[in-house]
Amino acid sequence: MVRKIIAFVVAVIIPEAVGALAGLATQSSVTTWYPTLSRPWFTPPDAVFAPVWITLYFMMGVASWRVWDRGARRATGQMALVAYGLQLLLNGAWSLVFFGFQSIAWGLVVIVALLIAILVTMRLFRRVDRWAFWLLVPYCVWVAYATMLNASLWWLNSA
C-alpha cells in the first residue's frame, strides 16, 4: 500500500513539475511579449491559465498512475506510459518554444504534435484503464482550444 501511495504522489508531481518548469519559461514573456500580440476575441483572461493547468496536470498524473498501477507490467501499459512521457515532453516544449523563444509559428507546430500525441496517449490509456482515458479528456479539449488560440495568434500576428 505504501508503494502505491508513493507511486501516486510521484505520478502527480511529475506533470506538476513540468508545468512549473514551463511556467519559468513563460514568466518574462507573459508580461512583456505576449501582451503586445493581437489576440482573438476568445482569448481567456490571464488569471484562468494557472488554475486550469494545475488541475489538468493533476488529472494527468492520476491518469498515468492508474495506467502504471494497472498495466506497467504489460506491453500495452508500457507503450501507453511511453506515449504519455512523449506528450508530456511536448507539453513542456510548447511553452519553451512559444513563450521562451517567442515563436508563434513553431509553437503551432509543437502544439499540433502535442494534440496528436495526447490523442494517441488517450487511445493507449483506454486499453489499460477507462478512467485514465476519461481523466485525459479535459486536457485534450483544453489543448485543442489552445491549438485554435495558437493558430489565431499566428494568423493575427504574421503580417
N, C-alpha and C positions, 0 to 999 in steps of 0.2 A: 504494500500500500504506500509506503514512504517513497518507493521508486516511482510510482505513478504520480504522486504529488510533485516530486522534484521534476519529473518529465513535463508535467503540465506547466509548472512555473517557467521552466526553460523555454517551452514551446511558445508561451505568451511573451516572454522577454525578447526573444529573437526578433519578431516583427516590430515590436515597440522600439527596439534598439535601431533597427533600420529606419524607422520613422524619425527617431531622434537625430540620427546622422543626416538624414535628408533635410531635417529642419536646420541643421547647421549650414548645409549647402545653400539653403534658400534665404537665410536670415537677412543678409545685407541687400539682396536683390528685391526682396519683398517690399522694402521701404524706399528703395532708390530707383531701380529699373522698372519693376512691374507697374507701379502707379503711372508711369509715363506712357504705357501702352494704351491704344484704343481697345476697349473691351466691349464684347457683345452685351446686349440687354439682359441675358440670362446668367451673367456672372454673379455668383453668390457673394454676399458680404465676406470680407476677410475673416471675421470672427467665426465663421462656420467651419473653416477648414480644419483647425486643430481638433475640436471635439469629434468631428466626423472621422478624421484619420485615426485618432486614438481608439475610437470604438471599432473601426474596421480592422485595425491591426490586432486588437484583442480577439475579435471574431476569427481572424485568420489563424492566430495562434491556437485557439481552441480547436479549430478545424484540423490543423496539422497534428495536434496532439491526438485527436480521435483517430486519424489515419495511422499515426505511429503506433498507438495503443492496439489497434485492431488489425494492422496489416504490415507492420515493419518487417516481419519475418517472411513475407510472401513477395514474389516478384512484382505483383501489381501494386502493392503498398510501397515498395521501394521506388518503383517508377513514379508513382504519384508524389512521393516526397522529393524526388529529384526535380520534377516539374515545378513543384511548389518553391523549391530553392531558386530555380531559374527565374520564375516570375517575381520572387522577392528581390533578386538582384536587379531585374529590370525596373522594378518599382523604385528602388533607390537610385538607379541610374537616371531615371527620368528627372528627378529633382536636380541632380547634378548637371545634366545636360541643359534642361530648360532654364533653371534659375542660376546655377553656378556658372555655366558657360553662356547664359543668356541667348540661347539658340532656340527660337520658336520652331523652326523647320525641323531640326534634328530632334527636338523634343517630341514633335509629332511622329516622327519615325519610331522613336523609342516607345511612345505610349501605344501606338498601334501594335507593335510587337508585344508589349505588356498585355494588352487586351487579348490577343491571340493566346498568349501563354496562360492567362487566367482561365480562358475557356478550356484549354487542354487540361489544366490542373483540375478544374471542376469535373470534367468528364472522368478523369482518373480517380479523383476522390470519391465520386459516386459509386464506382466499382467496389470500393472498400467500405464506405460508410455514407449513407444517405444524408445524415445530419451534417457531416463535414461538407458535403456538396451544398446544402441549403445555407450553411453559415457563410459560404463564399458568394452567394447571390447578391447581397447588398454591395459588396466590394466590386463585383463585376458591373453592376448597374452604375455605381459611382465612377468607375474608371471609363465606362462608355460615355457617361456625361462629361467627364474630364477630357476625353478624346474629342468630343464635339467642341468643347470650350477651347482646347488647344488648336484645333483646326480653324475655328473662328478667329482666334488671335492671330494665327498665321495669315489668314485672308485679310484681316483688317490692317495688319501692320507690315505687309510685304511690299508695299508700294515704294 
